[in-house]
Amino acid sequence: MEVKEWGYAEFPEFRAEGIPVISTTGDEVYTRYEADVVYDTRDGKDLHLQILVPKSRNNPAGTYPCVLYVPGSGWFPQHIHVEVPRTARVADLGYVAVVVEYRSSFDASFPAQVIDVKNAVRFMRLHADEYHVDPDRIVLMGSSSGGHTVVFTSLVHEDDSEKIDPSVSAEVNGIIDQFGSVTVMFDDSNPSNTHHLERESPEGWLTKLDLREHPEVQCQISAECNIFEETEMPPMLIIHGTKDRIVNARCSEVLYRRLKETGHDATMYLLQGADHGGPEFWTPYMLKLMDDFMRSCNGLL
């Protein structure tokens, strides 16, 4: 018997009479999970990423587009590990999928959360080779307060002292906003909260203010007040449930209308009967809708 090191292409394929062979393409994806990767340290707190890297037989060492997902938490501490299974479904579509931790409102006021997400984007670009990321094909996704945060990545500008590397861009090709808490400009924007705008409300913790006394800060943290024709923003996909009891679906409509009237690329869908998140947002149909959007943003369609 010849002893040699076989390359995959030349290795002989086994067949056996009477045993069926199931076809494969070589593009089937499995995912490697890199847990608790520290991407920055702010105010004495390590900030982590959960990174899911796809791999296939046909592309064992190639690059993939990247999507960074910012889960909601009312800007309070996030439960980032529970988001890994659903985010893995995005990785299975052929994306490096990343769950992003930001400083909570207990630790830092707005816009610290936005600055953190921008630095997470920079980290993935800086480590593109290590995690098989195509640095030119990055999209942001966020839900609830995470939706607010990713929308504001185009609206908040940092100085160099806030950037982990000023030479690395935090620009992205698209934004997916799932039921984002993107405005506090009307009374029932957060219908589950009886302390709307007060110091102990989520938005009060975010700003460390009683916003009833600071209408200018209400506007500062409301997306529609900060979007103008000259505002540079990537295409945005907005998704909201019709029966959201936590963040009024009107918040998303207000954002969508403002984007359209200022000439920006925006698409919005309502999910019938869906509450604040849930499995309706992660069905095969919705995953394909988000995949099509991300592929379009990244020039892959």
C-alpha positions, 0 to 999 in steps of 0.5 A: 500500500502506498503511504502518502499525504492525500490532498482533499481533491485527489483523495479517492471517493468511497462507494459501496453497492446498494448503499445510497449516496446523499448529494452535498455541495461543499458549501454547507456551513458549520460554525466555530464559537469564540466566547467572551472576546474582549474588544475594549475596556472602558471605565474599568469594565471589559466589553465582550464579543461573542463571535460565530465564525462559519466554515465550509468545505469549499471555503475552509479559510476564506472570508465572509461578510460580518453582521454585528448584533446588539441585543436589547436590554433597556440600556441596562446590562445585557444577557449576551450569552442567551443571544448566541443560539439565535445569532448562530442562525445568521452565521449559518447563512454564511456570515461572521455573526457577532453579539456585542456587549456595550456599557450599560446605563448603570455604567455610562450615559448616552452616547457611550453605548454607541461609541462601544458598538463603533469600537466593536466594528473597528475591532472586527476590522482590525482582526479581520484575518483572525476571524475570516471577516471581509472588512468591506462587508459589515452590517449592524443589527440591533433590537429594542435599545440595541436598535436605538444604538445601531441607528445612532451609529450614523448620528453620533461622532466621536473624537479620536480619544474615544476610538480604539484605533482612529485609523480604522473606520466604523462605517457599515454598509447597512443597518437592521433595526428590530423594534428599536426604541428609537424615539422618546418624543411622544407620551406612549413611546414605551407603553409598558413604562409608567415612569416615561421620561422620569429619572428612573425610567430606562431613558432617564437612566440612559441620560441620568436626567428627568427628561421632562425637564430637559426637552432638548435631551429628549430630542438628542436621544430621538433619532428623527430629530437628528436625521437631515437630508445631508446626514450620511446613513447606510440603507436601513431595514426596520422591522416591528411587531404590530402588538409590541407592548414594550416599544410602540410600533409608532416609534419605527414608523416615525423613524421610517417616515423621517428617513424617507422624507429626507431622501434616505434608503429605508424599508419597513415591515410590520409583523402581524401579532408580534410582540416585543421580539420573539420567534416571529422575528427569526423564522426562515422567511425573516432570515431570508428577508434579512439575508437578502437585505444584507447581501444587497447592502454588501453588493452580493446580489 
